[in-house]
């Protein structure tokens, strides 16, 4: 991707010559005769570097810099000035210019400054993005847990992280899919680049396309200027798409094209752009079942499912409950300034016997509330807001009912799965997935 320049000078021969010479050096260049025209072009198009004359009729260079000041995505500005205007050039730098070069200047000297300014601008944008990742980077690297399932999960992450392959993370709500994505990112070769996250269920079809791929000015009523999408922001980094099952089918097709080629178009645009992004997707839905109902593209599923990580629910790794509860106790006790030594035996038994339909997220919420309500230095069972055990059995009972209904249908049809699926009112593939779920394949 060549560096894109905007040359702003009121002298037409200077603009023409500079454009010709810089394009010969491999840059892409456009021109503007004053600050007003430059501002218009900046709103219409994207530029990396602006070469700016200061003394111009109409809107001068200083006024233009003041209008751009504070926008982290504005181009880096290099002031081209005569010796008599050095003081003005210094003022320009105070208003955000990257550097200045006195006329007459050598083209090679200008090329060096352009390259430096381009790198500085890249760092400026990356720093803006990395501010959003500060919380991620400060989260503990250690996964809390000691169960065999937890150790297997860690081992799989260690193998998956160094590759550039797409990863699909599956698991119930609250199992820590974003934490897994964060861990993969930190241990990957792209760990020094941004991790950009998007929850696919948050936006409508039109808005999610704009969020992902950006839009051109005028693409729709409220599109007053170019918007750069998350795939551009995540260039050379990682994009985490949570709740991928909620992506509308037309956006699924565009995401597939991007994954296959790295190419995309902004909404309302006709230029094909490219970005180098590693994708980590997550879902709490059964994508194969969704595919069977026509709600998810089969080709996208296989493209996403290059490397798959399934996170077991907390009820299937009860050895992790104690270390997690202790971790959350210490975390929230420190936050509210309480000196709580630990949990009583009865409190820990209550945590272990609960089914945790909300998984780790629910455990964290229970522990936060318990720490706030605890009136002694030991957290007891009465401090825990855990539903009655009869409530925790409902999910298991529903599964038992579904399993028995399938068994009854198979018995009634003599084991004929096609007839059984018709009797149950589901398609053949969905029945197969249910049989697999309940261990009834035979």
Secondary structure as UniProt FT lines:
FT   STRAND          4..8
FT   HELIX           12..24
FT   TURN            25..26
FT   STRAND          28..32
FT   HELIX           35..44
FT   STRAND          49..53
FT   HELIX           61..68
FT   TURN            69..70
FT   TURN            72..73
FT   STRAND          76..81
FT   HELIX           83..85
FT   HELIX           86..94
FT   TURN            95..96
FT   STRAND          99..102
FT   HELIX           107..132
FT   HELIX           134..138
FT   HELIX           148..161
FT   STRAND          167..170
FT   TURN            173..174
FT   HELIX           177..186
FT   TURN            189..192
FT   STRAND          195..199
FT   TURN            200..201
FT   HELIX           205..213
FT   TURN            217..218
FT   TURN            221..222
FT   HELIX           230..233
FT   TURN            234..236
FT   STRAND          238..242
FT   HELIX           244..246
FT   HELIX           249..261
FT   STRAND          263..264
FT   STRAND          273..274
FT   STRAND          278..283
FT   HELIX           287..292
FT   TURN            293..294
FT   HELIX           298..304
FT   TURN            305..306
FT   STRAND          307..310
FT   HELIX           314..316
FT   HELIX           319..336
FT   STRAND          342..343
FT   HELIX           345..353
FT   TURN            357..358
FT   HELIX           359..373
FT   STRAND          378..379
FT   HELIX           381..383
FT   HELIX           389..392
FT   HELIX           394..412
FT   TURN            413..415
FT   HELIX           417..424
FT   HELIX           428..437
FT   TURN            438..439
//
